[in-house]
Amino acid sequence: MDEELYSRQLYVLGLPAMQRIREAKVLLCGLQGLGAEVAKNLVLMGVGSLTLHDPHPTCWADLAAQFFLSEESLGRSRAEASQAQLAQLNEAVQISVHRGDITEDLVRGFQVVVLTDSKLEDQLNMGALCHKNRVYFLMAETRGLVGRLFCDFGEDFTVVDPTEVEPTSAAIRDISQGSPGIVTLRGGSKRPSFYDGDLVMFSDIEGMVELNSHSPQPVRVQKDGSLEIGDTTTFSRYLRGGVVTEVKRPKAVKHKPLDIALLQPCMVVQNTQEIQRAHCLHQTFHALHKFQQLHGRRPKPWDPDDAETVVRLAQDLEPLKGAKEESLDEALLRTIALSSAGSLSPMAAILGGVAAQEVLKAVSGKFMPLDQWLYFDALECLPEDETLLPSPEDCHPRNCRYDGQIAVFGTGFQEKLSYQHYLLVGAGAIGCEMLKGFALVGLGVRANGGVTIADMDHIERSNLSRQFLFRPKDTGRPKAEVAAEAAHRLNPDLQVTSHTCPLDPTTEDVYDDGFFSRVDGVVAALDSFQARHYVAARCTHYLKPLLEAGTQGTRGSASVFVPYVTEVYKGPTSAEDAPYPVCTLRHFPSTVEHSLQWAQDEFEGLFRLSAETINGYQQTCTSSLLGTNETGILALLQQVMGVLRTRPQTWQDCVMWALGHWQLCFHDNIVELLRKFPSDKVLEDGTLFWSGSKKCPHPLQFDPNQDTHFLYVLAAANLYARMHGLPGSQSQTALRELLTLLQEPDSMPQNLFSAEFGQEQLKELQETLDDWNKGPPLKPVLFGKDDSSNFHEDFVVAATDLRCQNYGILPVNRARIKQTIGRIIPAIATSTAVVAGLLGLELYKVVSGPRPLGTFRHSYLHLAENHFIRSAPSAPAMQSFHHLEWTCWHRLTVPAGQPERTLESLLAHLQEEHGLTVRMLLHDQALLYSSGWPFEKQAQHLGLRVTELVQQVTGQKPKPGLRVLVFELSCEGEDDDTAFPPLHYEL
């Protein structure tokens, strides 16, 4: 298992599920756009082998959604033309092409068979074959703006792990002796939620130790949140500590074969209205297949006669069993039939992402599968005004790569797409998918059109399992440049420009007024809320539509923000969690999170802050510590000097320091704490000091044969050496020999400084610091999250584990620690593909021109639990002041004057044009004017030209190329909650 490659995916699926996926054998039949999406996702996610079957020759209509094909592929088998490019995505996946017929013997050799965009007859035959041979079967297809997916995992499928969430776990406050026993939890209103019937296990309990070895038992939740368990009458009395943890239970799933499910469909829907629409879609697909069976072709694009035939065929079908008998929606049937001839890349991405996730569920037993049908439609992408719908002539095939899209929207819309210029911020997983979508739909392929990519990051190996435009040979190169090259290969007509500088306040001279004047819209594919807020603010300022998406594991969201139509972006802030109290981290940790935070603080203090502090003393030539009151700095210097009287010169010096620091942290400091607070200390009220959340620690004895002890010294010594510019060592054998020597009684290092800072201590510390300052500056070590060889993770993992051992806290695995310290977002290719497809649908709407709010969609999904929610965004809130009304998209515009206006003229203009008496005027938070100032100060400012005033107050000239100065204002008579629109002063 290449854990670096699949690192983000492992956080979603876990190692056992990933190992089962690596052994899976999948047969994929059908390599049009939808099949290509399924194949791409499965290969990126690392299935064991993928066999392709599609003997049909490539045609022009395929190129609208099939990104592995090109003009050179025309006439070649789709499967054979796709194989080579698929193989480049992941060399660990065996990819082959089956050229013969699909037989029962062949099917038996696979765990999963996926059928895409196939005839109903083939679907029924393959479904029956798979059900009979206990092979998992999936069928997926799209027709224009509608699509569906069917799953049959057999009659006795077991879901090993039904949900994505970690098992619920809580610290215990008390357990009563009785029948039943009552478990009181810590955490107050923030404690985790258990539910009646949950199975739980207990661990780390002192006193009532019988529960630690007890088998899983059910709980009943009381009104106060406590848990009722079995009889504890005969158990020992509870003393302290302990954790109660939910035990996840497997679930059994029973699926019907396709022939039965066609007449008795179970569907993933949210409400009654969706059920009715899904039933109508179900019958429409059946009618479309019947049309194809009768006529040997699909309905022609926007042909009214063919559409009416489909409507009649649907109405003649037998009613669905178990469904409420209702007349089918003729208008819906007709619209689907008219637009069903096309093939759209966003639809393929959405259905392909969901289908690939279902394959993973089948082979891994991870997460609940669909039950059993999923229907999806995006017919709201079509114009509401029937006079704007395309004609059959407008949708006639042109023998071009966009024929599949033209069949749905017509050539006029294709022209609009070709002249668009979009800014894509972020070339990561979602950014790569969006670039693929831009290339396929033909966005920006004409003069003055194009795509500009902005991303400052470089490609890392962990990116390759999701960011499918990148290959192993691209590792280390700028994402923006490689993505631009790859997108151009997908469509040579695509005009792509890459920028490796970020889009943030420091680059407003690059992404300036002139730049945004050439942009038609912005796509934000970012992994930080701070960056999203900034990009959204730029879009509001320049009145540009924003498409924004994000994922976390199998969750995802896709949103659209359109000037004057929708509300602006208001995502979560990026505020960090409140830090833990220092005393808790230093002396009284009770959770893994406390220990982990302590270990992170140790890394920062020892290898970054200490180096910066000592370098600071060098640079400022500070000659004495005797007058300082910064005990934190003194403690930092004490720790980083540790057992060494002089600056380290050799690897052995670094090992000696690391061993001494191990002794200080995990033995000496614990002994000192227990001296002050013995394990049997009793408080005035009679309770034990070490009770409740305070876990009584115990000192550790260094043992180089214990892996965690050894790893800590190895990592700490290497980091210490790196900070001092000395060579480190990877040799574990040599380190074990050195530790044997250093552990001799006379060689065991002793820490030079005590924790108390008297005058003598400060003098001795000063002398050591003076000696250290004679050498070159130290090299601060900045924590890096994606290099397993730099000892950063090793140090934090070992320190966390040792701290947990000190305090009897159950540790967590290395992967979870790495995720936390690296602030790593769990990610998987499937949810990425789906949200990018959803954004592609919103792109259609934005490009098509003005349309009602109700046709746009914010989308939220959770693939692990089969939740799909799409809803219209909110309209922007309206504000008013006297006769003036505005939303968050409006601004007050003051045109340039000749000669330039003075401040007095500007204020008069606002009074005359808008009836506003300005009380305060600000620019970049600098106060330019206040009606509360003395008359003389007001007069000084009122007589200045606006640009002169800005320069005088801020000390900065307007940047070259700046077209607008933006001001904030407050006015006489406004309410406290009034937020006036920004004032745009044109230059």
N, C-alpha and C positions, 0 to 999 in steps of 0.2 A: 504494500500500500504506500503510495507516494503521498505522505501526509502533508507535505508542503503544498503540493498541487491542489489537493482537495481540502485544504484547511478550512476555508469558509463553509464548505458543504458539510464537513464533518460536524460542525457546530449545529447544523440543522438536523442531520440524520443520525449521528452517532456512529461509532466504529462497527458495532455488530451489523447494523443495517447496510453500511457501506461495503462490508466484506461480502454480504449476500449479493449486493448489486454487482460487485466485481466478478462474480461467478455466473451472472445471468446470461442466458442466450435468448436473443430476441429476433424474430422474423418480422420485417417491415415490408408490406406490400403496398405499392403506390408511392411514387416519388415526384408528385407535383408539389406545389407550394406547401401544402399542409404536411405531406410526407417528409419534405426536406426539413421543416421545422421540428418535427418529432425526431428525425435522425440526428439533427444538429444537437438538440438538447440531450439525447441519450448518450451520444459520443462524448460530449463535454463532461457529463456527469459520471462517465466511466463504467458503463455496462461491460460485461466480459466480452461479448461478441454481438455483432449486429449483421444480419444477413439481409440484403436488399433484393427485392423482386419487383421489377417493372420493365417489361420488354417493350413498352410502347415508345414510339419515336418522339423526340422532343419537337414541340411546335411553338409558334410565336406566342400563343396565349399562355404557355407555361412560364415565360420569362417575367411576367408581372409579379410573381410571388416565389419562384424557385431560384434562389440565389446561388445555387451550385451550377446552374446552367447559364449559357451565353449563346450568342449568335453562332459560335463555332460548334455548339452542341446540336443544332437543328438536324433532325433526321436520325440522330444516335439514340440508342436506348437510354431512357432517363436514368435507370439504375447504374449503367456502366459509365455514363457521363458524370455522375455524381460521386462515384466511389473514391477517386483520387483526392478530391478536395475534402471529403469527409475524413479520410485517413489522416490528413494533416492536422486535424483538430486535436487528436489524442492518439499518440503512437501505442498506448497500452491497450487500445480497443481493437479487436480483430474484426475487420470489415470485409465482407465477401459479397459477391453477386450470385444469386441463383438464377440460372438461365432456362431451366426446364419448367415443367408443370408443377403445381403445388399438389402433392400427394399426401395421403394419410401418414405414411411412413416418415415423410419429411417433417410434417407438423409435430409428430411425437418427439422430435429431437429438440424442441424449443420449450422454454417456460412460458413465453408470451408471444402471441401473434397480434400484430397491429395492421389493420386494413384501413386505407385512407382513400377517399374520393373514388369509391368503387360502385359497381352496379348492385342493386338490391339482391339479385340472384346470387352473386358472389358472396355478399355479406351473409346471407342465410346459409349457404353451403359451408363457408368457413366457420361460421358460428356454431353450427351443428357438429362439425368435425372437432373443433376445439373442446366443446362441452363434453363430447363423448370421451375424449382422450385426456380430460382433466388438464388442459392447457389453457392458460388465462387468455381471454380474447378481448380486444378493443377494436371498435369501429369508429372512425371519425370522418366527417365530410363537411365541406362548406359549399354553399351556392350563393355567390354574390355576397350580400350582407347578412346572411343567416348561416348558422352552423349547428352541428349536433355531435354528441359523443355518446357512445354506449360501452358499458363494461359488463363482462360476464366472468367472474372469478370462481365460478363453480358453486356447488351447493353446500360446501363445508369449508369456506375460507376463514382462516384465523388471522385477526389483526393483533399482532403482538404488542404494539404500542400505539394506541388509538389517537393520542394528541401530541401536539408539539411542545406543550408546556412541561417544565420540570415537575416531578412529584412535589406536592405540597409538603413543607417541612416547618416545624415550629419548635421553639425552645419551651421547656416545661418549667412552670413556677412551683407546682405542687401536685401530688397525687394522694388521694385519700385511700385509707384502708376501709373497704366495705364491699357491699354487693348491691349495686354495681360500684366499681371504683370510679372516681371523678378526677379527670386530668385537667388542671388549670394551666392555661397557656400564658406566656409572656407576650407583650407587644401591645396591649390595650386595643384601641380601635384599628391599629395597623397590623394586627396579627393575621396570619394567613387563614384562608377560608377552607374548612373541611365540610363535608356533606354527609348526611345520614347514609350509612351503608358503606362508606369508604373503608377499605382495609388499611391498617396502619401497623408499623413496627416501631419498637422503641430501642434506643441505644444511649450509651454513655450516662445511664442513671446511676447515682450513688445511693445506696440504701436499699431501695426496692429493686435489687439486681435481677430478680426473677423475670421481670419484664424484658430485660435486655436479650434474653435467649428465648423469649416466647414467640410462637408462630404468629403470622399476621392475624389480626382480629378486627372485627367490624366496630365502628363507633356510631354513637348517636349524638348529635350536636344539640347542646342545651341552649336556652335563650341567651345566656350570658357569654356564649362562645366556648364554654368548657366542653370536654368530651366525656361521654359516658362509655366505659369499657366493661369488661367482664369482672368477675369476682376477684377482689384483691385482699380479701379478709385474711388469708393465710400467708400473705407475702410479708417481707420485712418492711419496716417503717421507712418511708421516703425521707432522704436527707437533703439532697441537692442535685442540680444539674439534670441533664437528659434532653433528648430530642425525640419528637414523634414525627414519623415520616410516612406519607402515603405510599402504598404499594399499588402500582398500576396493574390493572387486570386485563388480560386479553379479552377480545370480543369476537363472537362468531358472526359471520356474514353469510347469507344464503342468496344466491343470484339465480334468476331465471335465464334460460337460453333465449337467444334473439327471437326465434319464431314465436315464442309465447309472449315475450316482452313487447313485441310489436303491437299486440292486441291488448295487453294489460301493462301499459307503461308506468314505471315509477320514476319520478322526475325530481331534480334538485330545483325547488322553487321556494320563494319567500312568502307568498300570499295567494289568495284565491284568484285574483286578477291574473297573476303570473301563470297559475295552473291552466286557466282558460286559454291564455295566449300560447302556452307550451303545447297544449293539446291541438290547437290549430296548426302550429308549426309541425307537429308530428304528422298530422294528416297531409299537410302540404308537401312534406318530403316524400311521403308515400305516393302522392299524386305525381310529383316530378319524376320519380322512378318509373311509374306506370307510363307516363308520357314517353320517356326514353325507350321503354320496352316496346311501345306501340310504333314509334316513329324512327327508332334507330338513331336518335340525336336528342340533344337537350333543346328546350325552347329557345327560339332566336331572341337576341337582345331587344327588349322593349317592343316586341311584336304583339299587338293586341289580340290577334287571332289565336296564337299559341297560348297566350295567357288565359283566354277564356276557356280553352280546352282543358288547361290545368285546373281551373276553378270547377268545371263540371266533373272532372275525374275525382277531385277531392270530395265533392258533394255526394258522389255515388258510392263512396267507400262505406264499409260497415262501421257503425259507431264503436268507439273504444269500450272494451269491457270494464265495468266498474267506474266509468266516468259519467258525470251528469250529462244527459243528452241535451245538447245545445246546438243551435245552428252555427255553422262556421262563419267567421268574419270574412265576407267576400272581398272587401277592400284590402284586407291584409293578405289574403290568398293571391289576389291579382298583383299586388305590389311585389310580392316575393317572386312570382312567376316572371314578371317583366324584367326583374333585375337578376335573375338566377343564373344567367349564362356566364357571368364574370367570375374572375379569380382575383382576390384582393390580398395583398401581403399582410395588412393588419389582422384580418380575420384568420389567416393561416397562423400567424404568430400566437394569437389568443388560444385557438383550439389546439394548436401544436404544443403549446406550453402546458395546458391542462392535461392533454393526452399523455405526454411524457411523464408528468407527475403521477398519473395513474399507473403507468408501467412500473415506476419505482415502488409504488404502494404494493403492486402485485408481487414483485420479486423480493421485497424486503419485509413485508408485513408491517411496515411503518406507516401510520396514519390511516384513517378511515377512507375506504374507496367510495366512489360515487354510488348513488342508489337510483337506478342504474343509468338513467338517461340524463344528459345535460343539454339543454337547448339555449342557444345564444343568438340574439339578433341585434343589429345596429341600423335598422331601417330609418332611424331618425337622421342618419347622414344624408338622406335624400332631401331635396327641396320640399318644403311644405306646400308651396305654390305649385299646383299641377301644371301651370303654363311654363314652368321652368324645368320640368322633367325632360330628359333627352328623348330624341326621336329615334326610330329604328335606323334611319340614315346616319345619324350622328354617332351611333354605336357600332356601325359596320366595321368588321376587322380591317386593319390597315397593313397587316403583315409587319408589325413593329412590336417591340418588347413591351409595350403598354396595352396591347390588345385586351388582355384580361380585365384591366381597369377601365378601359374605354367602354367595354361592354356594360358596365354599371353606370358610369357617370358621363360618358360622351366625350367627344374631342374638345369641346369648348372648355370643359373643366381641366382636361389634360394640359391645354395651353396655359391656363392660369397657374397650375402647379409649376410649369417649366420656368416661369419668370420670377418665382419666389426666391427671396434670400433670407435664410434663417441662421441664427446664431445658436450653436449647440454648446452649452457650458457643461463640461464633464465628458470625458471619453472613456469612462469605465464600462461596467457591464451594461447598464441601461443606455449609455451613450453609444456603445458599439451597435446595440440593437436598433437604436434610432437611426444611425447612419445607414445601416442595412436597409431600413425602411425608406429613407430618403432616396437611396439609389434605386430601389425597386419601383417607387411611385413616380419617379422622374421629377422630383423637386429640384429646382435650380439648375436645369440642364441647358438653359438658353442664356443669351447675353444679358448681363446685369443680374442674373439669378445666381444661386449658389448656396453653399453652406460654409460657415466659418466655425471652426472648432477651437475652443479655448480649454486647455488643460495643462497644468504645470507638472503633473506627476510623470514618473517613469514606470515602465512595465516591470512587474515582479512576477515570479513564477506562480505565486498563488492567484494571480489574475487569470491564468490561462484556462481555468475550469469554467469560466463564465463569460469572459470578454473575448468573444469568438473571432474577432478580427485580428487577434494577436497570435503569434506562433512562438515556440521556444527560442528561435533565433533572434526574436525581437526583444528579448529580456534585456533591460537596462536602457532601452531607447525611449524617447519621449512618446507618451501615449498619443498626443495630438498628431504628431507627424506620421506615426505608423497607421493610425486609424484613417487619416486622410488618404494615404497611399492605398490602403485596402479598400476603402469605399470607392475610389476611382477605378480600381480593378473590377469591382462589381458592376459599375456603370461608367464606361469611359467618358460619357458626356457630362457627368456630374462635375460641377465646378466646386472644388474644395480648397479651402485655405486653412492652415493650421497656425495657432498661436500657442506658444509654450509659456506665456505669462498669464497669471491668474486674472480673473475678473473680480477685482476688489478695489477698495478706495485708493490703493497705491498706484493703480494703472488707469486712472480716469483720463490720463493724457493719451492713452492708447485707444481705449474704448470711449471715445469722446462724442460730442454732439454730431460731428460729421460721420463717425462710424455708425451710430444708431440711426441716423437719417437714411442709411442705405439698407437697414434691416427691416424685414416685414414681420418677424416674430422671433420668439426665443424659446428654446427648450432647455429646461434645467434638469440635469441628470447628476445631482450632487449628493454627497453622503454626509453633509453637515447642515444643520438648521441655520446656523449663522450665515453660511454662504447662500442658502436659499433665500433668506430674508433680504440679503443685499441685492441679489439678482432680481427679486420681485420688486424691490424699491426702484431699481433702474427701469424696469418695465413700466411701472406706474408713472415714473417721471417722463419717460419718452412715449407713453401711450402705445405700448406694444403688447400684443397678446402673449401670454406665457403658458406653456405646457410644462407641467411639473410631475415627476413621478419618483417613487422611492420604494424600496423593499426591505424587509427584515425577515430572513428565513422564508417561509412559504406565505408570509403576509405581503401585501403590496397595495399601493394606492396610485391612482393617476388622476390628475386634476387639470382643469382648464380655467384660465382667467382672461377675460376679454374686456377691453376698455369700454366703459359705460354700460356694459351688459351684466357682468357678474361682479360679485364682491372681489376685492383684491386678496392676495395670498395672506393668510394669517396662521401659518403653521406654528408648531410648538417652538419655544425659545430653546437656546442651547445651554441654559444654566446648568452648571454641574450640581450633582447632589451635594447636600450640605455635608461638610466634613465631620468625622466622628470627633468627640471630645478628646483632647490630647491625653488626659489622664486615663481614658478608656484604652487608647492605643498603647500607651506606655506601660501601664501596670495591670489593667483589668480587662483584657480582651475576652470575649465570650463566644465569638463567631469566627468563621473562616474569613469573613469580610474584614473584620478588625485586624486579623493577622496579616492578611494580604495588604491592607493599607499601610500597616507598620513596615512590611517588607519593601513596599514601593518607596516609602519615605526614607528608609535606610539607603536604598540605591541612590536616590536623589541627593541625600545629605553627604554620603561618603564619596561619591564619584563625580558629582557635578558641583553642588554648592560649595563643598570644601575647596575644590580647585579654584572656583571663581573667587572665593573669599581670600585665599592665600595670594592669588594673582592680584587681587585688589590691593592688598597690603604692599605688594611689590611696587605697583604702579603709583600709589599715593605716598610711598616712602614713610608710612606710619612707623614711628619708632618705638611706641610703647603701647602695651595692652593694659597697663596698670590703671588707667583712668576709665576703661570701658565698663559699661553696665550691661553689655549685650551677652547675657549668660548663654543664649543660644549659640552665638558665634564661638564662645569659649568652649562649649561642649562639643561643637562640631570640630574645632581644631584638636581638641583632646582625642576624639575618636579617630581622626584621620592620621594622627601621629602614633597613637596607640603604644605599642611596645617598642617602637624604634626611637633611639636617642638621636639618630642622624637620618638624613634623607636616604631612602633606599637606593642601593646601587646595583643590586643583583636580583635574580629570580628568587634566591633563597630569602632575601630580605622581605620580599613581597609575600612569600609563603608564611614567614614568621609573623608578619603583620596580620595576615588573614587568620592564622591559627589563634593569635592573641585576641583578635576581635570576636572570633567564635566563642572563646572562653568568656569574654566580657559579656556578650549578649545572652548566651544560653546557659551560663553557669553563674558567674560572679554576680551579675545584676539580680538574678533570681534569688540567690542566697541572701543578698542584701535586703531584698524586699521581704523575704520571710523572716529576717532578723527583726525588721520593724513591725511586721504583721504576721506572727506565727500562725500555723495552720489551725491552732485551737483557740485563737484570740476571740474573746466574747465582748460584745458591745454592752453599753450600760443597760439596754432594755432586755438583755439576756440572750439575744440572737447571735449566732456565729458571724464574725466579720466576713469570713469566706463562705457566703451563702448567696442564694438568689442568683443574680447575674454574675457575681464575682466568683470565678473559678480559681481554686487554690493551685498555684503552680508548683512545679518541682524542677530542680536543676538537672541538666543533662550532663553526662560525662562523655567527653570526646572519645569517639571510637572510629578510627579510619576505615574499619571494615563495614561500617554502616554507610550505605550509599548516600543518604542525604547529608551526613556529616562530611563525607569526602567531597561531594559535589559542591557544597558551600565553600570549602576552602579552595578548591580548584577554581571556581568562578570568581570568588573574591580576590584571590591572588592575581589572576589574569586581568581583572578590571583595574586593580591597584597598579599593576605594572603598566597598563595602557595609559593610565592617568599620568604616570611619571615618565612616559616615553621610553620604557624599558621593554625588552622582548619578553613575552609570556611563554607558556608551555602548554601543549595539548597532551603531553605524555602522562598518562595515569600511573604507569609503572614507576617512572622516575619520581613522581610526587609521593607515592606510597613509601618509597625508600627514604625520601627526605623527611617525611612526617615521622617515620620510625626514629630517625636521629633527633629530630626536634622534640620528641616526646620523652627523651631521657630526662631523669629528674633534674639534672643541672642545666638542661637546655630549654626547659619549658619556659616560654616567654612570660614576662609579667608586665602588666600595663603600667606605663610610666606615671600617669597622672590619676589622681583620685577624682571622685565626683565633686569634691568641695574645692572652691577656688579661693584659697587664702593668698596672702601676699607672696609667700614663698612659692606656692603653686604657680601663680601668675608669672613670677620672675623666671622660674624654670621653663614654663611654656614659652615665654618671650625669647629665651635663649635658643630654644629649639627652633622656633619660627624664624629667628634671624639666620640660623644655619641653613634652613630650607630655602630662604629667599636668595641665597647666593647662587642657586642653580637656575636653569631656564624656567620659564612659566610652565605651570602644570597644564595638562590637557583635559578639560572637562569632558566627561562621558555622557552623551545624550542617549536616552533610552531608545532603542530601536526594536520594533515589534516583529519584524518578518525575517530576521536572520538568526537561525537556530545555532549558529556557530560562534556568535560573539559573546556568549556567556551572560548576556543581559537577562534573558528568561531564566537561565539556570540559577542565577543568584536569587531572583525574586521567588522562584518556585521552592528552592531549598530553604530560604529564609522563612517563607510562609509555613512550610512543613515543620521546620524546627520549632517555630513559635507555637504552632498547634500542639506539638509534642509537649512543650513546656506546660501548656495550660489544659491538656487533655481534651482538645477540640478535634473532632473528626475532620480530617483534611479532605479536599476535593482533588480531582485528577488534574494533571498538568494542563490538559487542553482547556479546561474551564478557567484556570488561572491565567493562561495566555490570552484567552478571549477578553477577560476583564482588564488586565493591565494594558493590553494593546487597544482597548476600546474597539474591538473588532466586531463588525456587524455580521451576524450569520447571513449567508447568501447562497442562493442556488439558481441555476440557469432557468428553471421553469418559471418561477415568479417574475424574473427579469423579462423573459420573453412576453409574458402575458401583459405586464404593465406597459411595455413598449408598444405592443399591438393596440392597447386601449388608447394610448396617446396618438397613435396613427389615425384612429377613427376621429379623434377631436381635431387633428390637423386637417382632415377633409373638410370639417365644418367651418373652421376658421378661414381656410383658403377660399371656400365657396362664396364668401361674402356675408353681408349682414343677415342675421337670422334670429329668431326669438330665443329668449333665455331657456325655455323649456326643451329645446333640442340639444343643449349641451349636457354633458354628463361628468360628474365626479364618480369615480369607481373605487371600490374597496374589495379586496379579496383575501381569503385565507384558504389556500389550497389544501392544507392539512385537514381542515374540517369542512371543506366544501361550502364555504360561505362566499357568495358573489352578490355584491350590492352596487347598483348603479342608480344615481339620483341626480336630478337637476340641481345645479349650484344655486346659491342664494343671490338675489339681486343686491346691488350696492345700496347701503343705507342712505337715505336722503336726509340732509341737514338744511336748516333754514335760519336766516337772520333778517328780520324785517321782510323786504321784498325779495331778498337774494336766496336762491336754492342751489344746492350743489351736492355731489357725492365725492367719494374718495378719488375719483378719476378726474374731477374738474380742477381747473386752476384759473387764477385771475391773470390775464395777459396784458402787459403794457408794451405796445410796439415801440421800436426804436425811434427816437426823435432827432431832428437836425435843427440846431445843435443839440447835444445830449442834455437830457433833463437834469435839473437839480433835484435834490431831495424834496425841496418845497414844491416843485412842479409835480413830482411824483405823488406826493400826498394829496395835492389838489386834484389830480386826475382821479384818484381813488374816491375822493369825496364826490366829484361831479358825475363819474360814470357809474359808481356802485353805491353811493350813499354811505360810504364807510369813513368814519372819523378814526384815524389810526392812533392807537395809544402807545404801542411799541412795535418796532421793526427790527428783526434780527436776520443775520446772514451767517450760516455755519455756527450758530449759537453765540455769535458776537452781537452785542446790542449796538445798533446804529442810531437809534432814536428812541426817546421816551418823552411822552408829554409831561411826565413828572419832573423832568430836569429843570434847573434854573433857566431863566430866559436867555442869559448870555450863552450857555452851552447849546441850547436849542438853536440859537441864531447861527452859531459857528457851523453846525451840521447842516442846517437847512440851505445854506448858500452854496454848499459844495455839490459838484456833479456827482451822480450816483457812484460811478466807478472810482472817482477820487475818494469818496467817503469810505467805500469798501476797502480800498487800499490803505487808507489812513488808519482805520480801526483794526483791520486784521493783519496789516503789515505785509500783505501779499497782493500782487497784481493779478488781474484775471488772466487765466492761462490762454496762450494762443489757440485759436480755433474755437474758444468757448462762445456759444451763441446766446446763452441765456444765463442770467444771474437769478438764483432762487432765494426768495425771502419768506420768512414767517412773520405773521402779523397778528396782533390782537387789537380789538377796537373798543371804543366807548360803548357801553351798554350791553356787551356780550355776557352770556351765561358762563358759569364755570366749566361746563362740559362742551362749550362751543369750540370747534377746531376749524378755523377758516381754511379754505383751500390755499395752497402755496401761491405766492405772487411770482410770476415769471416775467422778468424784466429783460426784454430782448436787446441784444447788443448790436 
